[in-house]
């Protein structure tokens, strides 16, 4: 399990925003973070994937445990992590929408008729 903390790399940026910066108690290895980045293709979505993974781990490990009058509710902690993951995915979608999204048109003009048709369509889109 490797651990690196170079903020110039995507793995380092992930660690900074997760946060997972303590090498003695690392939650994820560099290889795991790279898998999140590869699967999601985006730093915010990779963080959301990491939060979802941490939520699953929390539920599996803690569940609801009461010992010596101390109650630990893993399901509540996992719920909070999932809510944060959802918020992170929404932020990523908003940033993507502001950047223009992943889809756009390309209209070809090959003759006078298609040039007039394109101008007419542009006027309709602009609301003029």
Backbone as numpy.savetxt, mean C-alpha at the origin, in Angstrom:
# Nx Ny Nz CAx CAy CAz Cx Cy Cz
18.12 -14.57 7.81 17.27 -13.40 7.81 18.17 -12.16 7.81
18.10 -11.42 6.73 18.93 -10.22 6.64 18.14 -8.99 7.07
18.87 -8.02 7.58 18.27 -6.76 8.03 19.16 -5.64 7.54
18.59 -4.73 6.76 19.34 -3.55 6.34 18.47 -2.32 6.58
19.14 -1.21 6.81 18.42 0.03 7.10 19.07 1.17 6.32
18.91 1.11 5.01 19.41 2.15 4.13 18.20 2.89 3.57
17.98 4.12 4.02 16.77 4.85 3.65 16.72 5.25 2.17
17.79 5.02 1.44 17.80 5.32 0.01 17.14 4.19 -0.80
16.94 3.03 -0.16 16.33 1.90 -0.87 14.86 1.77 -0.48
14.09 1.04 -1.29 12.68 0.82 -0.97 12.52 0.02 0.32
13.43 -0.91 0.56 13.36 -1.70 1.80 13.57 -0.79 3.01
14.52 0.12 2.93 14.77 1.06 4.01 13.60 2.01 4.22
12.99 2.45 3.12 11.82 3.33 3.22 10.65 2.58 3.86
10.47 1.31 3.47 9.43 0.48 4.08 9.64 0.40 5.59
10.88 0.11 5.98 11.19 -0.01 7.41 10.89 1.30 8.14
11.16 2.43 7.51 10.95 3.73 8.14 9.47 4.02 8.36
8.62 3.68 7.39 7.20 4.01 7.52 6.40 2.90 8.19
7.01 1.72 8.37 6.22 0.63 8.97 5.90 0.85 10.44
6.68 1.13 11.37 8.13 1.18 11.50 8.69 -0.18 11.95
9.83 -0.50 11.37 10.51 -1.75 11.69 12.01 -1.47 11.61
12.50 -0.64 12.52 13.88 -0.16 12.42 14.83 -0.74 13.47
14.31 -1.57 14.35 15.15 -2.17 15.40 15.66 -3.52 14.92
16.94 -3.60 14.65 17.51 -4.84 14.10 17.46 -6.00 15.09
17.37 -5.69 16.39 17.33 -6.76 17.39 15.93 -7.36 17.53
14.91 -6.64 17.09 13.53 -7.14 17.18 12.80 -6.88 15.86
13.44 -7.23 14.75 12.86 -6.97 13.43 11.61 -7.82 13.22
10.59 -7.20 12.65 9.36 -7.93 12.34 9.49 -8.69 11.03
10.19 -8.08 10.06 10.33 -8.68 8.75 11.79 -8.67 8.31
12.14 -9.69 7.55 13.47 -9.72 6.94 13.44 -8.89 5.66
14.61 -8.56 5.14 14.68 -7.82 3.88 13.98 -8.60 2.76
14.13 -9.91 2.79 13.52 -10.74 1.74 11.99 -10.68 1.81
11.44 -10.70 3.02 9.98 -10.59 3.16 9.48 -9.24 2.67
10.20 -8.19 3.02 9.81 -6.85 2.57 9.87 -6.77 1.05
10.88 -7.37 0.47 10.99 -7.36 -1.00 9.82 -8.09 -1.64
9.36 -9.16 -1.01 8.18 -9.87 -1.52 6.96 -8.95 -1.48
6.77 -8.23 -0.37 5.65 -7.28 -0.28 5.74 -6.24 -1.39
6.93 -5.71 -1.60 7.12 -4.70 -2.64 6.86 -5.28 -4.04
7.32 -6.50 -4.27 7.11 -7.14 -5.57 5.63 -7.43 -5.81
4.94 -7.92 -4.79 3.52 -8.26 -4.94 2.66 -7.03 -5.15
2.96 -5.96 -4.41 2.11 -4.78 -4.43 2.56 -3.73 -5.44
3.85 -3.66 -5.73 4.35 -2.72 -6.73 4.37 -1.27 -6.28
4.13 -1.01 -5.01 4.00 0.35 -4.51 4.34 0.33 -3.03
5.06 1.33 -2.56 5.52 1.35 -1.17 4.36 1.41 -0.18
3.34 2.23 -0.45 2.19 2.33 0.46 1.42 1.01 0.52
1.20 0.41 -0.63 0.47 -0.87 -0.66 1.30 -1.98 -0.02
2.61 -1.92 -0.18 3.47 -2.91 0.48 3.38 -2.76 1.99
3.31 -1.50 2.48 3.13 -1.28 3.92 1.80 -1.86 4.38
0.76 -1.66 3.57 -0.56 -2.21 3.91 -0.48 -3.73 3.98
0.23 -4.35 3.04 0.39 -5.81 3.05 1.13 -6.24 4.31
2.15 -5.48 4.70 2.88 -5.79 5.93 2.00 -5.67 7.17
1.15 -4.64 7.20 0.22 -4.48 8.32 -0.77 -5.64 8.39
-1.25 -6.07 7.23 -2.17 -7.22 7.20 -1.48 -8.47 7.69
-0.23 -8.65 7.30 0.54 -9.81 7.76 0.75 -9.74 9.27
1.07 -8.55 9.79 1.26 -8.38 11.23 -0.05 -8.66 11.97
-1.17 -8.25 11.39 -2.48 -8.51 12.01 -2.74 -10.01 12.09
-2.46 -10.72 11.01 -2.65 -12.18 11.02 -1.76 -12.84 12.05
-0.49 -12.41 12.11 0.44 -12.97 13.09 -0.03 -12.69 14.51
-0.57 -11.49 14.74 -1.05 -11.11 16.07 -2.20 -12.01 16.51
-3.14 -12.24 15.62 -4.29 -13.08 15.95 -3.84 -14.51 16.23
-2.94 -15.02 15.40 -2.47 -16.39 15.57 -1.67 -16.56 16.86
-0.93 -15.54 17.23 -0.06 -15.67 18.40 -0.77 -15.35 19.71
-1.51 -14.25 19.73 -2.07 -13.79 21.00 -3.46 -14.32 21.31
-4.34 -14.30 20.31 -5.75 -14.61 20.55 -6.25 -13.77 21.72
-7.09 -14.32 22.57 -7.49 -13.62 23.81 -6.91 -14.43 24.96
-6.00 -13.81 25.68 -5.30 -14.49 26.75 -5.44 -13.69 28.03
-5.73 -14.39 29.13 -5.77 -13.73 30.44 -4.87 -14.52 31.38
-3.93 -13.79 31.97 -2.97 -14.43 32.86 -2.63 -13.45 33.98
-2.81 -13.90 35.22 -2.52 -13.08 36.40 -3.24 -11.74 36.36
-4.48 -11.76 35.91 -5.29 -10.53 35.89 -5.01 -9.61 34.72
-4.08 -9.99 33.84 -3.74 -9.19 32.66 -4.38 -9.84 31.44
-5.21 -9.06 30.74 -5.90 -9.60 29.57 -5.30 -9.00 28.31
-4.93 -9.86 27.38 -4.39 -9.43 26.09 -5.36 -9.89 25.02
-5.85 -8.94 24.23 -6.82 -9.25 23.19 -6.17 -9.07 21.82
-5.69 -10.16 21.25 -5.03 -10.11 19.96 -5.96 -9.71 18.84
-7.23 -10.07 18.94 -8.19 -9.73 17.90 -8.38 -8.22 17.79
-8.41 -7.53 18.91 -8.55 -6.06 18.89 -7.33 -5.41 18.26
-6.15 -5.89 18.63 -4.93 -5.35 18.04 -4.90 -5.60 16.54
-5.30 -6.80 16.13 -5.33 -7.14 14.70 -6.32 -6.26 13.95
-7.47 -5.99 14.58 -8.49 -5.13 13.96 -7.91 -3.74 13.69
-7.18 -3.21 14.66 -6.56 -1.89 14.50 -5.53 -1.91 13.36
-4.74 -2.96 13.30 -3.75 -3.07 12.22 -4.43 -3.15 10.85
-5.52 -3.90 10.77 -6.25 -4.00 9.49 -6.88 -2.66 9.10
-7.37 -1.92 10.10 -7.94 -0.60 9.80 -6.86 0.34 9.26
-5.68 0.27 9.83 -4.58 1.09 9.34 -4.16 0.65 7.94
-4.18 -0.65 7.67 -3.85 -1.15 6.33 -4.86 -0.64 5.30
-6.14 -0.65 5.67 -7.18 -0.14 4.77 -6.97 1.34 4.49
-6.66 2.10 5.52 -6.40 3.53 5.34 -5.19 3.76 4.44
-4.17 2.93 4.59 -2.97 3.05 3.75 -3.29 2.75 2.29
-4.11 1.74 2.05 -4.52 1.44 0.66 -5.34 2.58 0.06
-6.19 3.21 0.89 -6.98 4.35 0.41 -6.08 5.52 0.05
-5.05 5.77 0.87 -4.09 6.84 0.57 -3.36 6.55 -0.74
-3.00 5.29 -0.96 -2.32 4.92 -2.20 -3.23 5.14 -3.41
-4.51 4.80 -3.26 -5.46 4.99 -4.35 -5.67 6.48 -4.64
-5.73 7.30 -3.59 -5.88 8.75 -3.77 -4.66 9.34 -4.48
-3.47 8.91 -4.08 -2.25 9.41 -4.72 -2.21 9.00 -6.18
-2.65 7.79 -6.45 -2.69 7.30 -7.83 -3.70 8.10 -8.66
-4.84 8.42 -8.08 -5.86 9.20 -8.79 -5.35 10.60 -9.08
-4.64 11.21 -8.10 -4.08 12.55 -8.32 -3.04 12.52 -9.43
-2.33 11.41 -9.55 -1.28 11.29 -10.57 -1.86 10.97 -11.94
-3.16 10.76 -12.03 -3.76 10.49 -13.32 -4.23 9.07 -13.49
-4.04 8.25 -12.49 -4.51 6.88 -12.58 -3.67 6.03 -13.52
-4.19 4.87 -13.81 -3.46 3.93 -14.66 -4.07 3.82 -16.05
-5.05 4.66 -16.35 -5.75 4.52 -17.62 -5.95 5.90 -18.24
-5.79 5.98 -19.54 -6.03 7.22 -20.26 -6.39 6.87 -21.70
-6.90 7.85 -22.46 -7.23 7.62 -23.87 -6.12 8.13 -24.76
-6.14 7.61 -25.97 -5.31 8.16 -27.05 -6.20 8.21 -28.28
-6.46 9.43 -28.78 -7.31 9.59 -29.96 -6.42 9.86 -31.16
-6.65 9.10 -32.21 -5.86 9.29 -33.43 -6.62 10.17 -34.42
-5.91 11.07 -35.04 -6.47 11.92 -36.09 -5.75 11.57 -37.38
-6.50 10.99 -38.31 -5.88 10.55 -39.56 -6.35 11.31 -40.79
-7.47 12.02 -40.67 -7.98 12.80 -41.80 -8.83 13.95 -41.29
-9.39 14.74 -42.21 -10.20 15.90 -41.81 -11.42 15.49 -40.99
-12.06 14.41 -41.38 -13.25 13.96 -40.67 -12.92 13.61 -39.22
-11.86 12.82 -39.00 -11.50 12.43 -37.63 -11.01 13.63 -36.83
-10.42 14.64 -37.48 -10.00 15.86 -36.79 -11.21 16.60 -36.27
-12.25 16.75 -37.11 -13.48 17.41 -36.66 -14.15 16.62 -35.55
-14.17 15.30 -35.69 -14.78 14.43 -34.68 -14.05 14.57 -33.33
-12.73 14.66 -33.37 -11.94 14.81 -32.14 -12.23 16.16 -31.49
-12.29 17.22 -32.25 -12.58 18.55 -31.71 -13.97 18.56 -31.07
-14.93 17.95 -31.76 -16.29 17.87 -31.22 -16.32 17.09 -29.90
-15.60 15.98 -29.83 -15.55 15.17 -28.61 -14.88 15.95 -27.49
-13.83 16.69 -27.81 -13.13 17.50 -26.81 -14.05 18.58 -26.24
-14.85 19.21 -27.11 -15.82 20.20 -26.66 -16.87 19.58 -25.74
-17.32 18.39 -26.09 -18.32 17.71 -25.25 -17.73 17.38 -23.88
-16.49 16.92 -23.84 -15.84 16.58 -22.57 -15.61 17.81 -21.70
-15.32 18.95 -22.32 -15.04 20.14 -21.55 -16.30 20.83 -21.05
-17.46 20.42 -21.59 -18.73 21.01 -21.15 -19.05 22.31 -21.84
-18.34 22.66 -22.89 -18.60 23.93 -23.60 -19.80 23.84 -24.51
